[in-house]
Amino acid sequence: GALVAWVSGVLGADPMLVALTLISLVADFALGMWEAVRRGHFRCRIMARGVAKFPCYCVYIILVWWVDVALSHAIGFQVPLVKFFLAYLILTDTVSIIAHLERMGWRVPKLLALIVRRGRKKLVASVEKTLAEDDKNDPNGGM
């Protein structure tokens, strides 16, 4: 709890988003391992890729945070980039969780899969639209 609160404070993100990012990452890893064992496809190399997601996510989040801080301090660009990115990671891992469940024979409601996939597309479109609007006012096209 305290770690999630501290990370949320540093990132300027909602503690719920930070917690859900961690939960979805762990759930995806655990289900991936379970699926691999059940199907007889467990390999240390594959497990290592799953484990590597943990530090990679940390690096990605830090990079987005750096960009968020730099833009807000340099030009007053106030868009919750870290929040968008955490939501993107949650939705991406949720797509993966659904795929694991389906491959293991669990019946996943089509509406749930639709909500998650379309939600992810809407999030990406929202970020693209927000960033594109700023390019309109820049004679260099954002470069």
C-alpha positions as a Markdown table, in Angstrom:
| # | Residue | x | y | z |
|---|---|---|---|---|
| 1 | Gly | 0.0 | 0.0 | 0.0 |
| 2 | Ala | 2.7 | 2.5 | 1.0 |
| 3 | Leu | 4.8 | 1.7 | -2.1 |
| 4 | Val | 1.8 | 2.2 | -4.4 |
| 5 | Ala | 1.0 | 5.5 | -2.7 |
| 6 | Trp | 4.6 | 6.7 | -3.0 |
| 7 | Val | 4.9 | 5.7 | -6.7 |
| 8 | Ser | 1.5 | 7.4 | -7.3 |
| 9 | Gly | 2.7 | 10.5 | -5.7 |
| 10 | Val | 6.0 | 10.6 | -7.6 |
| 11 | Leu | 4.3 | 9.9 | -11.0 |
| 12 | Gly | 1.3 | 12.2 | -10.3 |
| 13 | Ala | -0.9 | 9.3 | -11.1 |
| 14 | Asp | -4.0 | 7.9 | -9.4 |
| 15 | Pro | -3.1 | 5.1 | -6.9 |
| 16 | Met | -5.8 | 2.9 | -8.4 |
| 17 | Leu | -4.1 | 3.1 | -11.8 |
| 18 | Val | -0.8 | 2.2 | -10.3 |
| 19 | Ala | -2.3 | -0.7 | -8.4 |
| 20 | Leu | -4.2 | -2.0 | -11.4 |
| 21 | Thr | -1.1 | -1.8 | -13.6 |
| 22 | Leu | 0.8 | -4.0 | -11.1 |
| 23 | Ile | -2.1 | -6.4 | -10.6 |
| 24 | Ser | -2.6 | -6.8 | -14.4 |
| 25 | Leu | 1.1 | -7.3 | -15.0 |
| 26 | Val | 1.2 | -10.0 | -12.2 |
| 27 | Ala | -2.0 | -11.7 | -13.4 |
| 28 | Asp | -0.8 | -11.8 | -17.0 |
| 29 | Phe | 2.5 | -13.4 | -15.9 |
| 30 | Ala | 0.8 | -15.9 | -13.6 |
| 31 | Leu | -1.8 | -16.9 | -16.2 |
| 32 | Gly | 0.9 | -17.2 | -18.9 |
| 33 | Met | 2.9 | -19.5 | -16.6 |
| 34 | Trp | -0.2 | -21.5 | -15.7 |
| 35 | Glu | -1.1 | -21.9 | -19.4 |
| 36 | Ala | 2.4 | -22.9 | -20.3 |
| 37 | Val | 2.5 | -25.6 | -17.6 |
| 38 | Arg | -1.0 | -26.9 | -18.5 |
| 39 | Arg | -0.1 | -27.2 | -22.2 |
| 40 | Gly | 3.3 | -28.7 | -21.5 |
| 41 | His | 5.1 | -25.7 | -23.1 |
| 42 | Phe | 6.9 | -24.4 | -20.1 |
| 43 | Arg | 10.4 | -23.1 | -21.1 |
| 44 | Cys | 12.8 | -21.1 | -19.0 |
| 45 | Arg | 13.4 | -18.8 | -22.0 |
| 46 | Ile | 9.7 | -18.0 | -22.2 |
| 47 | Met | 9.5 | -17.4 | -18.5 |
| 48 | Ala | 12.5 | -15.1 | -18.7 |
| 49 | Arg | 10.6 | -13.0 | -21.3 |
| 50 | Gly | 7.6 | -12.8 | -18.9 |
| 51 | Val | 9.9 | -11.8 | -16.0 |
| 52 | Ala | 11.6 | -9.2 | -18.2 |
| 53 | Lys | 8.3 | -7.4 | -18.6 |
| 54 | Phe | 8.5 | -6.2 | -15.0 |
| 55 | Pro | 11.7 | -4.0 | -15.3 |
| 56 | Cys | 10.6 | -3.0 | -18.9 |
| 57 | Tyr | 7.3 | -1.7 | -17.6 |
| 58 | Cys | 9.2 | 0.3 | -15.0 |
| 59 | Val | 11.6 | 1.8 | -17.6 |
| 60 | Tyr | 8.7 | 2.6 | -19.9 |
| 61 | Ile | 6.7 | 4.3 | -17.2 |
| 62 | Ile | 9.7 | 6.3 | -16.1 |
| 63 | Leu | 10.4 | 7.4 | -19.7 |
| 64 | Val | 6.8 | 8.6 | -20.1 |
| 65 | Trp | 7.0 | 10.3 | -16.7 |
| 66 | Trp | 10.2 | 12.1 | -17.8 |
| 67 | Val | 8.4 | 13.3 | -21.0 |
| 68 | Asp | 5.4 | 14.4 | -19.0 |
| 69 | Val | 7.5 | 16.4 | -16.5 |
| 70 | Ala | 9.7 | 17.9 | -19.2 |
| 71 | Leu | 6.8 | 19.0 | -21.3 |
| 72 | Ser | 4.8 | 20.4 | -18.4 |
| 73 | His | 7.8 | 22.4 | -17.1 |
| 74 | Ala | 9.2 | 23.5 | -20.4 |
| 75 | Ile | 6.0 | 24.6 | -22.3 |
| 76 | Gly | 3.1 | 24.1 | -19.9 |
| 77 | Phe | 1.9 | 21.1 | -21.8 |
| 78 | Gln | -0.7 | 19.6 | -19.3 |
| 79 | Val | -1.8 | 16.2 | -20.5 |
| 80 | Pro | -1.9 | 13.3 | -18.1 |
| 81 | Leu | 0.6 | 11.2 | -20.2 |
| 82 | Val | 1.5 | 8.9 | -17.3 |
| 83 | Lys | -2.2 | 8.2 | -16.6 |
| 84 | Phe | -2.9 | 7.5 | -20.3 |
| 85 | Phe | 0.1 | 5.2 | -20.4 |
| 86 | Leu | -0.8 | 3.3 | -17.3 |
| 87 | Ala | -4.4 | 2.8 | -18.6 |
| 88 | Tyr | -2.8 | 1.5 | -21.9 |
| 89 | Leu | -0.7 | -1.0 | -20.0 |
| 90 | Ile | -3.7 | -2.2 | -18.0 |
| 91 | Leu | -5.8 | -2.7 | -21.2 |
| 92 | Thr | -2.9 | -4.3 | -23.1 |
| 93 | Asp | -2.4 | -6.8 | -20.2 |
| 94 | Thr | -6.1 | -7.4 | -20.0 |
| 95 | Val | -6.2 | -8.4 | -23.7 |
| 96 | Ser | -3.4 | -10.8 | -22.9 |
| 97 | Ile | -5.2 | -12.2 | -19.8 |
| 98 | Ile | -8.4 | -12.8 | -21.9 |
| 99 | Ala | -6.3 | -14.6 | -24.6 |
| 100 | His | -4.7 | -16.8 | -21.9 |
| 101 | Leu | -8.1 | -17.7 | -20.5 |
| 102 | Glu | -9.6 | -18.5 | -23.9 |
| 103 | Arg | -6.6 | -20.7 | -24.8 |
| 104 | Met | -7.1 | -22.6 | -21.5 |
| 105 | Gly | -10.7 | -23.3 | -22.4 |
| 106 | Trp | -12.4 | -20.7 | -20.2 |
| 107 | Arg | -15.5 | -19.1 | -21.7 |
| 108 | Val | -14.9 | -15.3 | -21.8 |
| 109 | Pro | -17.9 | -13.2 | -22.5 |
| 110 | Lys | -17.7 | -11.6 | -26.0 |
| 111 | Leu | -18.9 | -8.4 | -24.5 |
| 112 | Leu | -16.0 | -8.3 | -22.1 |
| 113 | Ala | -13.5 | -8.9 | -24.9 |
| 114 | Leu | -15.2 | -6.2 | -27.0 |
| 115 | Ile | -15.1 | -3.7 | -24.2 |
| 116 | Val | -11.4 | -4.2 | -23.5 |
| 117 | Arg | -10.3 | -4.2 | -27.1 |
| 118 | Arg | -12.4 | -1.2 | -28.1 |
| 119 | Gly | -11.5 | 0.6 | -24.9 |
| 120 | Arg | -7.8 | 0.2 | -25.8 |
| 121 | Lys | -8.4 | 1.5 | -29.3 |
| 122 | Lys | -10.3 | 4.5 | -27.9 |
| 123 | Leu | -7.5 | 5.3 | -25.5 |
| 124 | Val | -4.9 | 5.3 | -28.2 |
| 125 | Ala | -7.2 | 7.4 | -30.5 |
| 126 | Ser | -7.7 | 9.9 | -27.6 |
| 127 | Val | -3.9 | 10.3 | -27.1 |
| 128 | Glu | -3.3 | 10.6 | -30.9 |
| 129 | Lys | -6.0 | 13.2 | -31.1 |
| 130 | Thr | -4.7 | 15.2 | -28.2 |
| 131 | Leu | -1.2 | 15.2 | -29.5 |
| 132 | Ala | -2.3 | 15.9 | -33.1 |
| 133 | Glu | -4.2 | 19.0 | -32.0 |
| 134 | Asp | -1.0 | 20.5 | -30.6 |
| 135 | Asp | 0.7 | 19.9 | -33.9 |
| 136 | Lys | -1.8 | 22.1 | -35.7 |
| 137 | Asn | -0.6 | 25.2 | -33.8 |
| 138 | Asp | 3.1 | 24.3 | -34.5 |
| 139 | Pro | 4.5 | 25.6 | -37.8 |
| 140 | Asn | 7.1 | 22.8 | -37.6 |
| 141 | Gly | 4.4 | 20.1 | -37.3 |
| 142 | Gly | 5.6 | 19.0 | -33.9 |
| 143 | Met | 9.3 | 18.6 | -34.9 |
